[in-house]
Amino acid sequence: MPYIAQQVRTRLHMPIDNILACLLELDEQDRDGAINYIITKILIYSFKDKYIKYERAIGLLESVKLEFYRRAVTEYENRKIKDNGDVY
């Protein structure tokens, strides 16, 4: 769940902003690879050496995927339904 305390968010803003600035300098294909690289490095650092930690990492990635879909993709799809009409 990305809804962390404001004080933690504040500590993370600068490093995240630096990463985002680097990503924006890349073309789309390189950006996708760079995002994959960043996520992989974070997971390797945070969840290494024990199977139970690998399971936690997979659960974390699934949660991120579902929340991204719920908040970003669903909003986009709902907008397209209004623009183009519903299929159902």
Order of alpha helices (4+ residues) and beta strands (2+ residues): alpha-alpha-alpha-alpha
